């Protein structure tokens, strides 16, 4: 049997090798490009998530600062307002204040506490529900009638307005009685902070 010899020229080998290298390079390049796009997509997603995380951390920090500021402001406000115990103490001491000021208390009647709200509240039902669940400023009106000389009467009223906790004087009416005594009627309001739910519980 006769053997056939295949003559492969160096040129063909070289061309084949080049073709193989080109194909291999193209495959590697395609894989590299695909990997790059995949990496870019993941990097973009990671950047977005990281930016969102940073924004959330900033929001949490701002919220914590806001809560702390609210607590501080509420504590300062509560120190200025009357608690139920403070109101009882004040009512017990007001006779002593009057005696020290040489003022005679003729009548003193506490009225029903009233919630203090702005004249108009926007926001409808949602804001109303929020107001009912949160703390509300209450005023306890006390109608008083006192008798004293002018100097002692002014000193008594001024001492009340300078009291360490928040109160107001309104509807002041002074009439002349038997000289040198004056008759003075006014409404004294003591302010306290409480929730509507606590008011309902007591009523």
RADAHU-V149338 format. One record per pair of residues at least 6 apart in sequence whose C-alpha atoms are under 8 Angstrom apart, sorted by the first residue. I is the first residue (numbers start at 1). J is the second residue. D is the distance in whole Angstrom. If there is no record, write none. Layout:
# RADAHU-V149338
i-><I,I>
j-><J,J>
d-><D,D>
This chain:
# RADAHU-V149338
i-><78,78,79,80,80,80,81,81,81,81,81,81,82,82,82,82,82,82,83,83,84,87,95,97,98,98,98,101,101,101,101,102,102,103,103,103,103,103,103,103,104,104,104,105,105,105,105,106,106,106,106,107,107,107,107,108,108,108,108,109,109,109,110,110,110,110,111,111,111,111,112,112,113,113,113,113,114,114,114,114,115,115,115,115,116,116,116,116,117,121,132,132,132,133,133,133,134,134,135,135,135,135,136,136,136,136,137,137,137,137,138,138,138,138,139,139,139,139,140,140,140,141,141,141,141,142,142,142,143,143,143,143,144,144,144,144,145,145,145,145,146,146,146,147,147,147,147,147,148,148,148,149,149,149,150,150,150,153,160,161,161,161,166,166,167,167,167,167,168,168,168,169,169,169,169,170,170,170,171,171,171,172,172,172,172,173,173,173,174,174,174,174,175,175,175,176,176,177>
j-><192,193,165,164,165,166,165,166,190,191,192,193,165,166,190,191,192,193,192,193,192,190,105,156,104,105,156,152,153,155,156,148,152,146,147,148,149,152,153,156,146,147,148,144,145,146,147,144,145,146,147,143,144,145,146,142,143,144,145,142,143,144,140,141,142,143,140,141,142,143,140,141,138,139,140,141,138,139,140,141,136,137,138,139,136,137,138,139,137,127,195,196,197,195,196,197,195,196,193,194,195,196,193,194,195,196,191,192,193,194,191,192,193,194,189,190,191,192,189,190,191,187,188,189,190,187,188,189,185,186,187,188,185,186,187,188,183,184,185,186,183,184,185,153,181,182,183,184,181,182,183,180,181,182,180,181,182,182,167,167,168,169,190,191,188,189,190,191,188,189,190,186,187,188,189,186,187,188,185,186,187,184,185,186,187,184,185,186,182,183,184,185,182,183,184,182,183,183>
d-><8,7,7,7,5,6,5,5,8,6,5,7,6,7,7,6,5,8,6,8,8,8,7,8,6,7,7,6,8,7,6,7,6,7,6,5,8,7,7,7,5,5,6,8,6,4,6,8,5,5,7,8,6,5,7,7,6,4,6,6,5,7,7,6,4,6,7,5,6,8,7,7,6,6,4,7,5,5,6,8,7,6,4,6,7,5,6,7,8,8,7,6,7,7,7,7,6,8,6,5,4,7,6,5,5,7,7,6,5,7,6,5,6,7,6,5,4,6,5,5,6,6,6,4,7,6,5,6,7,6,5,6,6,6,6,7,7,6,4,7,6,5,7,8,7,6,5,6,5,5,7,6,5,6,8,7,7,8,8,7,7,7,7,6,7,5,5,6,6,5,7,7,6,5,7,6,5,7,8,5,6,7,6,4,7,6,5,6,7,6,4,6,6,5,6,5,6,6>
